[in-house]
Amino acid sequence: MDQIGKIEQVNGDKAIISVKRVSACGDNCKSCGSSCNQKSVTIETDITGDYEVGDYVEITTENEVMMKHILVLYGVPLLIMMGVIGIVQLLSNSPNKDMISAVSALLSLVVSYFILKAYDKREMKKNVLKFTIGKKL
């Protein structure tokens, strides 16, 4: 996965880079009518070479690691939600079990949010995502 970032700070062989998130519109905000404000994410990575603050660089990440994170991000809430619906349907004898299932499914998404937040915090501490600086733009 390739992205473009701006070097914000250089500390020896480490650099802090701000990367704008790619929205659903893609890279071309002019073609989008929603006028969204893209927030940038800061990352820290190793640098080798002559880079200065303000340089725009190409950043790449390993596709396998990104695919794992995407699978967890979308798969865990789906599995939890489907599991909760199945359990409520099997255990409930109420005439409103469909409504109870729907409310339980929505509540399971809230629980999934906190599970994913803890997962993300743990993964960021392990520094699993390796960002590599490609060429200077």
N, C-alpha and C positions, 0 to 999 in steps of 0.2 A: 504494500500500500504506500503510494507516494503522495507526499504533501509538500507544501511550501511554507517555510517559516522564516521569521526574522530574528536574528541574534540580538538578544536584549542585554546580555552580560557575558563576559569571558573571565573565567577564574582559572588561570593556568591551563590545564588540559581538559577542563570542563566548560561547558557553555549552557546558558539558560536561553531557551528559544521559545518564542511565542508562535503558536500555530493556530490559524483560524480554522474553526470547525467547518466542515463541508456540510451545507444544509441540503435539504431535499431538492432544492433548486439546482444544485450543482455549483459550479464555479462562477457562473455568469449571473450576477445579481441584477444586471440591467434588464434581463429578459424575464425576471420574476416580478410579479405585481404585488407581492405581500409586504414589501419593504421591511424585511426583517433585519435586525441587527445581529451580526455574527459575533459571538463572543470568542475570544481566543483562549487557548489552553497553554500553560507554560510547562515545558519539559526540560529536564536536565540530561545532558548526554556528553560523552567523551568527544573531543575534537582532536584531529591531527591536521596540521596545515596552518595556513595563514588566514585566519578569519578575524574580522573586527566587528565591533558593535555596530549594528545597523545593516549588516550584510544580509541579503536574502539567500537562503540555501534550500536545496532539495533534501527532504528527509524521507527515509524509507524505513519500514518496519517489516518484520518477518511475517509472511502471510499465514503460516501455520499457527502462530501465537495469536494473531488477530482473529482467525477463524474460531479458535477455541473460545476466546472472549465473546465473540458474537454468538456462538452456540449457547454459552452459559447465559448471556444476557437475555436472549429470547426463549431459550429452552426451559430454564428453571421456572420462570413464572407460568409458562404454559403447562408444564408437568404438575406443578403444585395446584394450579387452578383445576385442571382435569381430575386430579386425584381427589380434591375436596368435593367436586361435583359428584363424582362416583360414590364417595363415602356417604355423603348426605342422601343421595338417592337410595342407597342400599339400607341405610339405618333409619330413615325417617318414614313414619307411617302416617304423617299428617297429610290432609288433603291439599295443603299449600306447599308441598315439598319442592315444587318447581321454583316458587318464589324464595323459599329458604335456600335452595341451591344457588340461585342467582345472587342473593345477598352474600352468601358464604363465599362464592367465587370472587366477588368484588373485594371482600375483606382479605381473601387469600392473596390478592394482588398487592395489597398494602403490606402484608407480611413479606411477600417476595421482594418488595422494595428494600426493606430493612436487611433481608438476607443478602441481597446483591450489594448493598452499601458496605456491609461488613466484608464481603468477598473482595470487593474492589479495594478497600483499605488494606486488606491482607496482601493482595497481589501487588499493590504499589510498593509496599514495604519490601517485598521480595524482589522488586525491580525486574519482573519477568519481561516486560515490554522493552526490547532493545531498539533504540532509535539510532540509525546510522545516517550521518551527514554525507550526502552525495556531493554534487558540484555546487559551486557558488553561482548564483544567477545574476 
